[in-house]
């Protein structure tokens, strides 16, 4: 049986009338910022002071989108008669977000906590070549990284903190004993 002429138009108008009466779910993005979950993967922020130029992030990146350049500097000896040491100095740290697939491997393998997820998501560019962000821009995003969640009050104290506390208590006790001895000798 052939379709009735104008039945498609009637169906379309019925859908339009049905949706006109419902409440909209569209959010007006620029005026109303979305509420993002705490662990949102936006961009990668660089905490440059922690970077030792170990190159683990660049080596482990499956997309090869991290570019690092460095040079070695000689550091004077810490004590007289010691030997000079060399250390890597970061010259360039860039991430090409046109290639990045936001897997987070670079953040996971960084042993010095130099890379973090920032919830910043407004970094669109009109030219694809401008999506390679240098360390200055990556450092700016570091300030948008949320603080880590608070520890559970019922959680067990980490071994490192317990050991540091015991050492501090021993040092305080020995200094108190030494102080009492010096006061006893003075009188």
N, C-alpha and C positions, 0 to 999 in steps of 0.2 A: 504494500500500500504506500503510495507516495506521501511524503510529509505535507502537512497543511501549510500553505504559504503564510509566513509571518510567525510560525511557532517558535523559531529560534529567537526572534526579537522578544516575544512574550516571555520566554524562559530567562533571557538576559535581564529584562526589566524586573522579573520576580526576584532574581538574585540581588539586584540593586536595591530594591525596596526592603528586602530582608536585612541586608547589611547596613542600611541607613539607620535602622532603629537600634542596632547594637552599639554598645560602648566601644570606643576605639582602643586599640592596644598599642598604637604607634606612639613612641616617645619623641618629643621634639628635641633631637640630639644637641644641637649647639647650646640651646637654652637650659636644658636639663641634662646634667652629666649622669651617666649610668653609675649605678652602685656596683662596683667590681668586687669579686670574691677576693679574700686575702692573698691567695697564692696565684694571682693572675700573671700570666706570662705575656708581658708587653714587650719591653726591650731589655737589653743586657746593659747593666751599669758597671762601670769600672772603678774600683777603689784602688787608685794608682799606687798609693803608699805600700800596699801589701804585695804588689806585683814584683816578683823576683826575676822575671823574664826566663822562666823555666821552659816555656814553649809547649807545655803539656796541652793547653787549650787548643793551640793551633794544630798540633799533631793529631789530636783525637777528634777534631771536627770533621764529620763525614762530608761536609760540603766545601771544605777548605775556604771558608769565608772570613777567617781571622788572619790579619796581616800584622806581623810583629817585626820591628827592626830594633836593634840594640847595639851598644858598643861596650867594651870593657874599660873600666877605670881602675887605676891602682890606688889602693887605700893604704895609708901609712900604718905602721905596726901599732898595735894597741898598747904594748909595753916596750920600754927601751930594750934594744937588743933583739926584739922580735923580727919576724920577717914580714915583708909587705904582702898584702893580699890583693886579689883582683875581684871585682864584682861587676855584674852586668847592670847597665843603665839603660832604661827604656827610652828609645828615641821615637818610636811610632807604635801605636796600638790602634788598629782600625778593624771594624766589623762591617762587612758588606751585607746589609739587611735585605738586599735584593736576592741574595743567594741563601741566606740563613733560613733553616726550616724550624727554628725555635725548639730544637730537641732538648736543649739544656745540658748536653754532654760536657760542654766547656765549663759550665758552672760546677758540675758534679766532680770533674777531675781536678779542679784547681785546689792544690793542697794548702794554699795560703789565704783562701777566702778573698780573692781580689775581684771576682765576678759575682754579680747578684742579679736576680730578676727584678725589674722595675715594672710597676703596673702602668707606666706611661704607654699610651697607645696612639697618641696624636703626633705622628711623625711622618705623615705622608709627604711626598715630594712630587713635583711635576715632571722631573727628569730622573730616570732610573740611575743615572750616574751619581746623583746626589744622595743616594741611599747608603753610600759608604760613609759611615760616621767615624771620625777620628777620636782620639782619646779625650779631647776637650769636651766634646758633646757627650761621650760616654760617662765622663766624670760628672757632668751636670745632672744626668739621670740618676746618679747615685743618691742624690738628696731626696728622690721620690721613693726610694726603697723603704718599705715599712719595717718597723722594728720587729725583731723575732718575737714569737708568742712567749708569754710568761711561762716559767717552769711550773709544773704541777706542785703545789705545796706539799702533797703527800709523797712526792717522789723521793727516792733515795739520793743522798748527796753524792755527787761525782767523786771518784777516787782521788782525782787531782786536787780538788778543793779540800778534801779531808787531809791529804798529805801536807798540803800547804799550811793548813790550820795547825796541825801538830808541830810542824817545823817552827811556825811563828810562836806557838806557846812555849816550846823548848827554848827558843832564843830569848823570849821575855823572862822566863824563869832563870836562865843563866845570867842575864843582865841584872835581874833583881838581886840575885845572890852576890854577884860582884859588887854591886852598889852597896849592899849591906856590909860587905867585908871592908870596903874603903871607908865607910862611915864608922865602923867599929875600930879601925886603925887610927882614925883621926882623933877619937876621944880618949 
